[in-house]
Amino acid sequence: MATPSEHDIFFFDLRGYLHLRGALSPEEVAQINAGLDVMPRLKPGQWWGHVHGHRFSEKDGINYQQIYEAGPAFENLIDHPAWFDLMKTFVGGEGTFDHNHGPLFIDENFANFRGPGEAIPLHSGGHMHCSRTQFACHDGKFHCNQVNILIALADIGPGDGCTMLVPASHKSNFDHPDIARYQWANDRSVDGLEGAVEMHMRAGDALLFVDAIMHGSARRANPGQRRILVYRYGPSWGNFRHGYQPSPELLARLTPQRRQIVWPQQNLRPTPETDLRTQLTAAK
Ligand SMILES: O=C(O)CCC(=O)C(=O)O
């Protein structure tokens, strides 16, 4: 278990992120990669079981949303010991209404494949005062509404399209002066932004960061694809970012703890009518 150390608490507060080296074992990484390898290459809008091909934009690669539906290797990440206690600490809310439906909720989870020329532009930042992604700490307790785990499934180094962060920008009060040249648009990346650092990761490393930090990625220059997973955690009163919901099959096979994290309102049942999949299919 990764019980938060004084270092974790100090540097997460100060910088807005932690680099968890060796969070997953080589065996866990191999099982996840094998799970992705057996999946067909999804295009945006295509389904494979309960996994959905989806893009944020034309140039940031393809996301396989609801990846926790893809088998045990992906289910194990829901409450993985390398970050579960850290998440509980940073999302916080213990002893308050925030825990009415449990300590955590995953509002989005996906695999991302990014090829040459692709990047995700700069987004987020403390100056936006966005509640969903907020960083907050009161009386020595954190109350962050979206804390991400981004997992490297192969080594990610220069030219690979590294995640880029502006350390401490979760507390910024003003727009970055150069923001207009880097923020969201199809042909942008974070390369060259003053204050941003490229996160070089080994396979199995995880980056834990509050979504309020300014972030995005470098453009992938090397051949081949960058492969990562992202699981986003927040308080149990949250709701799904895109309207997906866990399948009945997944809920039936999860442990009680995992079930509560993917579907905190245990007194309600997911219904086909409220599932994005039903609505997208009906709209065709
Ligand atoms: O793809 C990346 O490296 C960054 C991911 C990202 O921007 C996010 O998870 O919000």
The ligand as an SDF file (V2000), in Angstrom:
LIG
                    3D

 10  9  0  0  0  0  0  0  0  0999 V2000
   -1.8920   12.5550  -23.2240 O   0  0  0  0  0  0  0  0  0  0  0  0
   -1.2270   13.1150  -22.3450 C   0  0  0  0  0  0  0  0  0  0  0  0
   -0.0270   12.9380  -22.2160 O   0  0  0  0  0  0  0  0  0  0  0  0
   -1.9190   14.0620  -21.3950 C   0  0  0  0  0  0  0  0  0  0  0  0
   -3.2720   13.5550  -21.0100 C   0  0  0  0  0  0  0  0  0  0  0  0
   -4.2120   14.6470  -20.6440 C   0  0  0  0  0  0  0  0  0  0  0  0
   -4.1210   15.7450  -21.1200 O   0  0  0  0  0  0  0  0  0  0  0  0
   -5.2730   14.3730  -19.6920 C   0  0  0  0  0  0  0  0  0  0  0  0
   -5.3570   13.2490  -19.2080 O   0  0  0  0  0  0  0  0  0  0  0  0
   -6.0390   15.3010  -19.3860 O   0  0  0  0  0  0  0  0  0  0  0  0
  1  2  2  0
  2  3  1  0
  2  4  1  0
  4  5  1  0
  5  6  1  0
  6  7  2  0
  6  8  1  0
  8  9  2  0
  8 10  1  0
M  END
$$$$
